[in-house]
Amino acid sequence: LAEDFTFTSPHDAELNKQNFREKCWDKISQIGEFEIVTIAENANEAFVRYKNTVNGKKVQNAEHFVFDSDGKLKSVTVFFGRPE
């Protein structure tokens, strides 16, 4: 992740790396295999729609990724979808 990485969701506005880890990843005890539904990309951005299970619950989300000039992940914006 880039030093100035941010994470945004319908519940969070521009979390930094530490807060992102604490709020999003430290609460996950089990994550399933990703099923990629759609990927669209250009120069330094990608939009991905996927299905997965997190802590045993089915999810379907879309995320927008932005990379910096060094290829590090600069920001993620997640759009929560419906359970599968």
N, CA and C atoms as a LAMMPS dump frame, in Angstrom:
ITEM: TIMESTEP
0
ITEM: NUMBER OF ATOMS
252
ITEM: BOX BOUNDS ff ff ff
-5.0000000000000000e+02 5.0000000000000000e+02
-5.0000000000000000e+02 5.0000000000000000e+02
-5.0000000000000000e+02 5.0000000000000000e+02
ITEM: ATOMS id mol type element x y z
1 1 1 N 0.844 -1.19 0
2 1 2 C 0 0 0
3 1 3 C 0.879 1.241 0
4 2 1 N 0.423 2.26 -0.691
5 2 2 C 1.145 3.535 -0.704
6 2 3 C 1.099 4.161 0.69
7 3 1 N 2.069 4.979 0.99
8 3 2 C 2.114 5.623 2.308
9 3 3 C 0.861 6.448 2.586
10 4 1 N 0.304 7.086 1.55
11 4 2 C -0.883 7.931 1.737
12 4 3 C -2.172 7.201 1.358
13 5 1 N -2.16 5.867 1.455
14 5 2 C -3.313 5.032 1.125
15 5 3 C -4.558 5.465 1.895
16 6 1 N -5.711 5.401 1.21
17 6 2 C -6.999 5.652 1.864
18 6 3 C -8.014 4.599 1.427
19 7 1 N -8.942 4.318 2.32
20 7 2 C -10.03 3.377 2.061
21 7 3 C -11.336 4.089 2.356
22 8 1 N -12.267 4.005 1.411
23 8 2 C -13.569 4.653 1.576
24 8 3 C -14.661 3.632 1.279
25 9 1 N -15.706 3.673 2.091
26 9 2 C -16.865 2.806 1.885
27 9 3 C -18.108 3.59 2.278
28 10 1 N -19.286 2.994 2.118
29 10 2 C -20.489 3.696 2.57
30 10 3 C -20.471 3.999 4.079
31 11 1 N -19.626 3.278 4.83
32 11 2 C -19.544 3.486 6.279
33 11 3 C -18.298 4.249 6.722
34 12 1 N -17.343 4.448 5.836
35 12 2 C -16.047 5.02 6.217
36 12 3 C -15.574 6.023 5.174
37 13 1 N -15.016 7.108 5.65
38 13 2 C -14.488 8.128 4.741
39 13 3 C -12.977 8.215 4.888
40 14 1 N -12.266 7.771 3.865
41 14 2 C -10.817 7.905 3.757
42 14 3 C -10.063 7.44 5.004
43 15 1 N -10.261 6.185 5.369
44 15 2 C -9.468 5.603 6.45
45 15 3 C -8.014 5.498 6.008
46 16 1 N -7.082 5.745 6.926
47 16 2 C -5.671 5.549 6.593
48 16 3 C -5.33 4.063 6.73
49 17 1 N -4.073 3.686 6.46
50 17 2 C -3.679 2.282 6.467
51 17 3 C -3.964 1.602 7.799
52 18 1 N -3.593 2.234 8.884
53 18 2 C -3.781 1.624 10.199
54 18 3 C -5.261 1.425 10.515
55 19 1 N -6.063 2.445 10.299
56 19 2 C -7.491 2.331 10.588
57 19 3 C -8.174 1.331 9.657
58 20 1 N -7.737 1.274 8.403
59 20 2 C -8.263 0.3 7.446
60 20 3 C -8.007 -1.118 7.94
61 21 1 N -6.789 -1.375 8.359
62 21 2 C -6.439 -2.713 8.865
63 21 3 C -7.27 -3.062 10.093
64 22 1 N -7.34 -2.147 11.036
65 22 2 C -8.073 -2.408 12.283
66 22 3 C -9.563 -2.632 12.027
67 23 1 N -10.158 -1.797 11.22
68 23 2 C -11.606 -1.86 11.017
69 23 3 C -12.015 -2.965 10.048
70 24 1 N -11.231 -3.185 9.009
71 24 2 C -11.649 -4.103 7.955
72 24 3 C -11.009 -5.484 8.042
73 25 1 N -9.724 -5.567 8.254
74 25 2 C -9.044 -6.858 8.178
75 25 3 C -8.923 -7.56 9.518
76 26 1 N -8.76 -6.837 10.606
77 26 2 C -8.599 -7.497 11.901
78 26 3 C -9.871 -8.201 12.365
79 27 1 N -11.008 -7.877 11.769
80 27 2 C -12.281 -8.504 12.15
81 27 3 C -12.616 -9.733 11.311
82 28 1 N -11.776 -10.055 10.343
83 28 2 C -12.036 -11.194 9.476
84 28 3 C -11.32 -12.419 10.029
85 29 1 N -12.094 -13.45 10.298
86 29 2 C -11.493 -14.702 10.759
87 29 3 C -11.395 -15.717 9.618
88 30 1 N -12.238 -15.553 8.597
89 30 2 C -12.232 -16.492 7.473
90 30 3 C -12.669 -15.747 6.218
91 31 1 N -11.9 -15.944 5.145
92 31 2 C -12.256 -15.347 3.862
93 31 3 C -12.151 -16.428 2.789
94 32 1 N -13.166 -16.501 1.946
95 32 2 C -13.196 -17.518 0.903
96 32 3 C -12.464 -17.088 -0.349
97 33 1 N -12.532 -17.944 -1.347
98 33 2 C -11.903 -17.66 -2.63
99 33 3 C -12.746 -16.65 -3.398
100 34 1 N -12.086 -15.678 -3.995
101 34 2 C -12.779 -14.658 -4.771
102 34 3 C -13.248 -15.23 -6.099
103 35 1 N -14.469 -14.903 -6.47
104 35 2 C -14.981 -15.179 -7.807
105 35 3 C -15.097 -13.821 -8.495
106 36 1 N -14.189 -13.534 -9.413
107 36 2 C -14.2 -12.263 -10.117
108 36 3 C -15.321 -12.295 -11.152
109 37 1 N -16.199 -11.312 -11.091
110 37 2 C -17.323 -11.218 -12.018
111 37 3 C -16.981 -10.277 -13.165
112 38 1 N -16.414 -9.111 -12.838
113 38 2 C -16.084 -8.102 -13.849
114 38 3 C -14.815 -7.364 -13.443
115 39 1 N -13.958 -7.111 -14.424
116 39 2 C -12.796 -6.24 -14.222
117 39 3 C -12.748 -5.26 -15.386
118 40 1 N -12.632 -3.983 -15.057
119 40 2 C -12.42 -2.944 -16.068
120 40 3 C -11.239 -2.123 -15.582
121 41 1 N -10.291 -1.851 -16.466
122 41 2 C -9.105 -1.113 -16.03
123 41 3 C -8.624 -0.158 -17.106
124 42 1 N -7.873 0.85 -16.649
125 42 2 C -7.139 1.734 -17.546
126 42 3 C -5.886 2.163 -16.809
127 43 1 N -5.082 2.959 -17.368
128 43 2 C -3.749 3.357 -16.893
129 43 3 C -3.446 3.041 -15.425
130 44 1 N -4.088 3.712 -14.494
131 44 2 C -3.756 3.513 -13.082
132 44 3 C -4.979 3.214 -12.217
133 45 1 N -6.038 2.72 -12.847
134 45 2 C -7.266 2.434 -12.114
135 45 3 C -7.833 1.079 -12.527
136 46 1 N -8.585 0.483 -11.616
137 46 2 C -9.311 -0.746 -11.933
138 46 3 C -10.614 -0.745 -11.162
139 47 1 N -11.628 -1.296 -11.779
140 47 2 C -12.927 -1.469 -11.15
141 47 3 C -13.193 -2.974 -11.176
142 48 1 N -13.452 -3.549 -10
143 48 2 C -13.624 -5.001 -9.885
144 48 3 C -14.93 -5.3 -9.165
145 49 1 N -15.713 -6.208 -9.758
146 49 2 C -16.91 -6.713 -9.083
147 49 3 C -16.649 -8.17 -8.782
148 50 1 N -16.941 -8.596 -7.542
149 50 2 C -16.615 -9.954 -7.136
150 50 3 C -17.653 -10.523 -6.175
151 51 1 N -17.603 -11.844 -6.041
152 51 2 C -18.391 -12.572 -5.048
153 51 3 C -17.413 -13.287 -4.135
154 52 1 N -17.822 -13.483 -2.879
155 52 2 C -16.942 -14.115 -1.919
156 52 3 C -17.747 -14.506 -0.693
157 53 1 N -17.09 -15.156 0.25
158 53 2 C -17.652 -15.34 1.584
159 53 3 C -16.665 -14.753 2.576
160 54 1 N -17.197 -14.033 3.548
161 54 2 C -16.39 -13.428 4.608
162 54 3 C -17.032 -13.823 5.93
163 55 1 N -16.242 -14.471 6.762
164 55 2 C -16.743 -14.974 8.045
165 55 3 C -18.021 -15.793 7.855
166 56 1 N -18.047 -16.574 6.768
167 56 2 C -19.161 -17.462 6.499
168 56 3 C -20.368 -16.834 5.827
169 57 1 N -20.349 -15.532 5.591
170 57 2 C -21.476 -14.858 4.946
171 57 3 C -21.132 -14.541 3.495
172 58 1 N -22.093 -14.808 2.589
173 58 2 C -21.878 -14.502 1.175
174 58 3 C -21.941 -13.001 0.952
175 59 1 N -21.017 -12.498 0.137
176 59 2 C -21 -11.082 -0.219
177 59 3 C -20.8 -10.94 -1.721
178 60 1 N -21.227 -9.802 -2.229
179 60 2 C -20.982 -9.428 -3.617
180 60 3 C -20.743 -7.923 -3.61
181 61 1 N -19.527 -7.516 -3.903
182 61 2 C -19.145 -6.108 -3.835
183 61 3 C -18.523 -5.651 -5.147
184 62 1 N -18.379 -4.347 -5.263
185 62 2 C -17.612 -3.736 -6.344
186 62 3 C -16.626 -2.775 -5.689
187 63 1 N -15.412 -2.734 -6.216
188 63 2 C -14.379 -1.869 -5.654
189 63 3 C -13.648 -1.129 -6.767
190 64 1 N -13.299 0.104 -6.474
191 64 2 C -12.528 0.942 -7.393
192 64 3 C -11.14 1.105 -6.784
193 65 1 N -10.105 0.715 -7.526
194 65 2 C -8.72 0.787 -7.069
195 65 3 C -7.977 1.855 -7.858
196 66 1 N -7.155 2.645 -7.178
197 66 2 C -6.296 3.628 -7.834
198 66 3 C -4.862 3.35 -7.385
199 67 1 N -3.949 3.282 -8.359
200 67 2 C -2.541 3.005 -8.093
201 67 3 C -1.701 4.249 -8.354
202 68 1 N -0.622 4.406 -7.579
203 68 2 C 0.26 5.55 -7.803
204 68 3 C 1.264 5.222 -8.905
205 69 1 N 2.16 6.143 -9.197
206 69 2 C 3.106 5.958 -10.305
207 69 3 C 4.114 4.839 -10.038
208 70 1 N 4.255 4.407 -8.775
209 70 2 C 5.14 3.291 -8.442
210 70 3 C 4.408 1.954 -8.438
211 71 1 N 3.112 1.983 -8.777
212 71 2 C 2.334 0.755 -8.8
213 71 3 C 1.77 0.339 -7.459
214 72 1 N 1.934 1.199 -6.455
215 72 2 C 1.384 0.893 -5.136
216 72 3 C -0.075 1.328 -5.074
217 73 1 N -0.838 0.597 -4.301
218 73 2 C -2.255 0.894 -4.155
219 73 3 C -2.434 2.17 -3.346
220 74 1 N -3.023 3.194 -3.986
221 74 2 C -3.195 4.502 -3.369
222 74 3 C -4.553 4.636 -2.691
223 75 1 N -5.593 4.088 -3.324
224 75 2 C -6.916 4.186 -2.702
225 75 3 C -7.82 3.06 -3.159
226 76 1 N -8.746 2.73 -2.269
227 76 2 C -9.794 1.764 -2.572
228 76 3 C -11.11 2.401 -2.141
229 77 1 N -12.086 2.339 -3.027
230 77 2 C -13.447 2.737 -2.681
231 77 3 C -14.308 1.513 -2.913
232 78 1 N -14.975 1.052 -1.862
233 78 2 C -15.815 -0.137 -1.969
234 78 3 C -17.282 0.27 -2.001
235 79 1 N -18.023 -0.419 -2.849
236 79 2 C -19.458 -0.222 -2.969
237 79 3 C -20.087 -1.55 -2.579
238 80 1 N -20.719 -1.579 -1.414
239 80 2 C -21.291 -2.842 -0.932
240 80 3 C -22.435 -3.279 -1.827
241 81 1 N -22.429 -4.534 -2.135
242 81 2 C -23.487 -5.109 -2.928
243 81 3 C -24.43 -5.91 -2.056
244 82 1 N -25.285 -6.625 -2.691
245 82 2 C -26.231 -7.446 -1.959
246 82 3 C -25.578 -8.793 -1.63
247 83 1 N -26.062 -9.438 -0.59
248 83 2 C -25.567 -10.801 -0.372
249 83 3 C -25.92 -11.647 -1.579
250 84 1 N -25.101 -12.588 -1.892
251 84 2 C -25.312 -13.399 -3.083
252 84 3 C -26.592 -14.187 -2.977
